[in-house]
Amino acid sequence: QVQLVESGGGLVQAGGSLRLSCAASKSIVSISTMGWYRQAPGKQRELVATITSGDSTVYADSVKGRFTISRDNAKNTVYLQMSSLKPEDTANYYCNAVISIWSYWGKGTLVTVSS
């Protein structure tokens, strides 16, 4: 019951920063949990970070201290601020929303970190 559109991906050098955005088609106040996942070539999709409507956050150990997830309820948008990027961060990044027992996914945005 929600459409998600990611943006902000691109090519960045190692050590650089990038901010991803996920725009939702409905008020994110009504979405219990939103998050970012990524999938690198030959790898399984993995959780990067999640944020609840109550602003509780969860981060993968690999990104703690470097990535920050946040939400702007007025803009129906969730962000992923990425800093100190590493080549191993290269992946397709997908926005996710959980509503009741269903998960919704965006089409993804590619982040490439060059060494």
Backbone hydrogen bonds, N-H to C=O, Kabsch-Sander energy under -0.5 kcal/mol:
donor,donor_aa,acceptor,acceptor_aa,energy
5,V,23,A,-2.0
7,S,21,S,-2.0
10,G,110,L,-0.7
12,V,112,T,-2.7
14,A,114,S,-2.5
15,G,85,L,-3.2
16,G,13,Q,-2.3
18,L,82,M,-2.5
20,L,80,L,-2.6
21,S,7,S,-2.7
22,C,78,V,-2.2
23,A,5,V,-2.6
24,A,22,C,-0.5
24,A,76,N,-3.0
25,S,3,Q,-1.6
30,S,27,S,-1.2
31,I,28,I,-1.2
32,S,30,S,-0.6
32,S,98,V,-0.8
33,T,98,V,-1.1
34,M,51,I,-2.8
35,G,96,N,-2.4
36,W,49,A,-3.1
37,Y,94,Y,-2.6
38,R,46,E,-2.4
39,Q,92,N,-2.1
43,K,40,A,-2.4
46,E,38,R,-2.8
48,V,36,W,-2.7
49,A,36,W,-1.7
50,T,58,V,-2.1
51,I,34,M,-3.2
52,T,56,S,-2.0
53,S,32,S,-1.8
55,D,52,T,-2.1
58,V,50,T,-1.8
60,A,48,V,-2.5
63,V,60,A,-1.7
64,K,60,A,-1.0
66,R,63,V,-2.3
67,F,63,V,-2.3
68,T,81,Q,-2.3
70,S,79,Y,-1.8
72,D,77,T,-3.0
75,K,72,D,-0.8
76,N,72,D,-0.6
76,N,73,N,-0.8
77,T,72,D,-1.9
78,V,22,C,-2.2
79,Y,70,S,-2.9
80,L,20,L,-2.2
81,Q,68,T,-3.0
82,M,18,L,-3.2
82,M,80,L,-0.6
83,S,66,R,-1.4
84,S,15,G,-0.6
85,L,16,G,-2.2
89,D,86,K,-2.3
90,T,87,P,-1.8
91,A,111,V,-1.9
92,N,39,Q,-2.3
93,Y,91,A,-0.5
93,Y,109,T,-3.0
94,Y,37,Y,-3.4
94,Y,92,N,-0.5
96,N,35,G,-2.6
97,A,104,Y,-2.0
98,V,33,T,-2.8
99,I,97,A,-0.6
99,I,102,W,-2.5
102,W,99,I,-2.4
104,Y,97,A,-2.6
106,G,95,C,-2.0
109,T,93,Y,-1.9
111,V,91,A,-2.7
112,T,10,G,-2.8
112,T,110,L,-0.5
114,S,12,V,-2.4
114,S,112,T,-0.6
